[in-house]
Amino acid sequence: MLTCPNCQSRDIGKIANNQYYCWNCFIELTVAEDRLIVHQVEEDGSLSSLDDLFTEEELKIQEPF
């Protein structure tokens, strides 16, 4: 099961192929191979990268889902 790198919640919903949404902290997660790409959804619907807030280890997928 996927865990949010921001809030550690497992309340993750699938929104598209390899794209997920954390219902606890409202960020979008994209799975790219064994790594997460993290974005904040802005008011206008655009995405802003949050990857610079996390280490490579935090963004690495630790367990299969």
Rosetta blueprint (number, residue, H / E / L):
1 M L
2 L L
3 T L
4 C L
5 P L
6 N L
7 C L
8 Q L
9 S L
10 R L
11 D L
12 I E
13 G E
14 K E
15 I E
16 A E
17 N L
18 N L
19 Q E
20 Y E
21 Y E
22 C E
23 W L
24 N L
25 C L
26 F L
27 I E
28 E E
29 L E
30 T E
31 V E
32 A E
33 E L
34 D L
35 R E
36 L E
37 I E
38 V E
39 H E
40 Q E
41 V E
42 E L
43 E L
44 D L
45 G L
46 S L
47 L E
48 S E
49 S E
50 L L
51 D H
52 D H
53 L H
54 F L
55 T L
56 E H
57 E H
58 E H
59 L H
60 K E
61 I L
62 Q L
63 E L
64 P L
65 F L
